[in-house]
Amino acid sequence: MSAETAHPFRFFHLTVAGVERLSPTMIRVAFAGPGLAAMESAGRDQRIKLFFPHPGQDAPVMPDDDGSNWYPAWQALDPAVRGIMRTYTTRSLDRAPDRLVVDFAVHGEVGPGSRWALGAAPGDRLSVLAPIVAENVAYDFRPPDGTDWMLVTADETALPAVAGIFAALPAGVPVRAWIEVADGGDRLEPPTAADADVTWLVRGRDAPVEDALRAAELPGGTPYAWIAGESATVRAVRRHLVRERGFDRKAVTFSGYWRRGTTEDQLLAAAESA
């Protein structure tokens, strides 16, 4: 087993190359930096870890580690000083020139990621833990053989992952999707060759995702479902698909990207104390 296969993730220390406001809730940031040519992505819902500086820092304080033993090394640093870790999705990994593109769902000054993205400017620095092999464990969209059609539900926090998934789908595959966003201006249609039918729902105006899905007529055949967004909504959708629609549990991928009323720091603390 090669070193890259054994430890297929490493740290990249990057700078902001460009910032673009895509919608009321979404900001796109492109990153450049030395060694970025070594970064890889499986596409789809590829997860990466971003490390943000604390207020007053020019760059995040990171462990002296290449990424092979990153979590204990990061955990050992003073929480008041170490880079603030959050999980994001690779929106794209471009070449010539090498650029990592990340879309940030922002909600004012709530949370370090949102706060950082709102003030991001060319030259700003942060660090990223990302794969150096395309086939890695940090993505979840894996439809089994024999799937006839796809079902997707998401909110704006999962829009970058939805875009990656849609881009990876083969031509003509049937997809039914329900996507809830904070503002009508956040309807960012994901390009795809698939036969995609997307229902957009505006939070507070339209029915919640689980209610809209419950009222929908679904195709026949063997489905595969990918569900992401707020944790309680994800659980409700999964229960509906498995218990009421008869989906095979193994054909439902679900991920809580955030939990209402709980920060990622609180979730990490709970996991560490378990």
N, C-alpha and C positions, 0 to 999 in steps of 0.2 A: 504494500500500500504506500503510495507516495505521500509526501508531507502535505501536498495540496489536497489530496483526497481525505487525509486524516483530519485536517483543520481547514475546511474550505471557506473560511471567513477571515477577513483581516480588516485592520483599521485603515481608513483613508482620511487625510487631513486636507480639507478642501476650502476653496474660497468661492464666494458668489460671483458668477459671471454675468448674470442678468436676472431681472425681476419683471414679471408681467401680471397684471391684474386680469384674470379671466372672467370673473363674475363677482357679484356682491360678496360671495362667501369663499371664493377660490383664488389663491395666489400661486402662480407658477414661478419656481426658482430654479435656475440652471447653475450647476456647480462645475468648477474646473479644478485641477490640481495635479501635482506630480504623482505618477503611478496609477492614474485613473484608467490607463489602458488595460490594467490587470483586473479591473472590476468586471464581473459577469452578472447576468440576470437570466432567469428562466422566463421572464415576461409574466403574463398573467397577474396574479396577486403576490408578486415578489416582495417579501418583507425585508426591510433594512432597519438598523438602529441609527437614529440621529442623536448627537450629543451637543447640547446647546451651552453656551457660556452663561454664567451667572451675571446679573447686572454689574457693570464695572469691569468685567473681564473682556479682553480683546479676543480671546479664543478659549474654548473649553479646556479645562485641566483634565488630562487623560493619563491612564496608566502607562508605564513603560513596558509595553507588551505589544506584540505584533498582531494580536487578536486570537491566538491559539488558546490562551487561557484568560480570555478577556473578562468574563463576569467576576470571578473571584478578585482579579486585579482591580477592576473598577469598584467593586463593593468595598475593598479595603481602604479606598480613599475617603477623606473627610466629606460627608454628604453636603456640607456647606460650601465646599470648594469644587468638588469633582463635576465634570460635565453632566448636565441634566439630560437623562436618557428618555427618549420617546420612540415609539415604533411608527414607521411610515411605510409607504409603498413606493417602489421605483416606478415612476410614470414612464420614463424611457431612459435608455442608456445609449447615447449617440456616439458616433465615431466621426473622425475627420472634420472638426476636432472632437476630442473626447469630452463628453459632457454627461453628467448625471442630472436628470430633470426630476424634480419632486413637486407635486401639487399639494398645497396646504389648505385645508378647510379651516377658515378663521372665524372666530366668534368674539371679536373684541379683544380685550386684554385678559381674557380667561385662558390660563394655561401658558406654559413657557413656549411651546411651539407656535401657538397663535400669536403671542406677543412678539416673538422673534420675527416671524414672517411679515407681520405688519410693518416692522421697521427695517426689513432687510434691504441692503444696498450693495452694489458691486464692491468687492474687496472684503466684505464681512467673512469671518472664518467660523467653521464648525467642523466636527469630525463625524465620520460615518463608519459603521461596521456593516460590511456588505460581502456577498459571496465572491469568490475568485474561481468558481466553477459554475457552469450554467445549470447543471443538474444538482440541486441542493435541497435541503429539508425545509427551507423557509418560504415555501409557497404551498397553497392548499387546493387550488383548482385542479382536480384530477378526475375527470369523468371516467367511469369504468367502461370497458369494452361492452358493446351492445346498447349503449345509450342512444335513444331515438330523438330526444329533445332536452333542452336545458331550461331550468327555471332559476331566475336571479332576483333577489331582493336586496336592497341596500339603502343607505342614506348618504348624505353628502360626504361623510368621512370616508366612505368606501368608493366614491366615484373614481379615484385614480385606479383602484384595483379593477373596477368594472371596465374601465377603458382598456386596461391591459388584457383582460379576459376577452373582451369583444374583438380586440385586434388579433388575438391568437386563434379565434374560431375559424374553422374551414367554411368555405363558401356554401351557402344554402342550408346549414344546420338550423333547425327551428329553435328560437329562443323567445321565451316570455319573461319580461322583466318589469318589476315595480320599484321605482326609485323615489324616495322621499327627500325633498330638499327644503332649505329654510326660506328660499325666495324664488319667485318665478324666473328671475334672471339667472338662476343657477342651473338651468336646463342646458347642460353641455352634452350634446348628442355624441356618443362614442362611435367613431367610425368602425365599420365592421363589414365583412363579406357575408356574414351570417344573415339568415332570414329572421331579423329581430323585430319584435313588437314590444316597444317600451311604453309603459304607463308612468307618467310623471305626476307626483303628488306633492303639493305644497303644504308644509306643516302648518296646522292651524286653520287651513282653508279646506283641504280635501280630507277624505277618510284616511285614517292611519293605514300603514302598509298591510298589517294583518287583517284589517276589515276589508280592504280592497281585494286582497287575495282570496279571502273567504267567499266573496261574492262572485269571483271569476269562474268562468268555464275553462277548464284546462284541456290540452290535447290528450289523445290516447297514446299508447305506446309506453316505452320504458323511459322514465325521466331521470335526470340528475339535477339536484338543487344545490345552489351556492347562496348562502345567506350571510350577510354581514351588516354591521351597524351597531346601534345601541343594544346592550346585552339583553334587556328585558324583551325588547321587540324581537330580537333574534330567537330567543327561547320560545316566544309565543308562535312565531312563524314555523319553527321546527316542529313544535307539538301539533300544530294544525296539519302540516304535511304528512307527518308520520301516523298520527292517530285518526285523523278525519279523512285524509286523502289516500292513505295506504301506501305512501312512499316507503321504500326500503331504507332503513336507518343508514345502511352503508352507502347509500346513494345521496346522502344529504351532508354537505359540508357546511359547517356553521362557525362563525367567529364573532365574538363581541368586541368591537373596536373601541368601545367606550361604555361606561356605566353611568347612568344619570345620578348625579349627586356624589360621585366618587372620583377622585383624581387617580392618575396612573401611579403616583407616588404612594398613595394609600393601598392600591392593589399590590404593588411591589412589597411594601412593608408587610402586608398580610401573608403574602407568599413566603417571604423570608422567615416569618415567625411560625409558620405551619410545621 
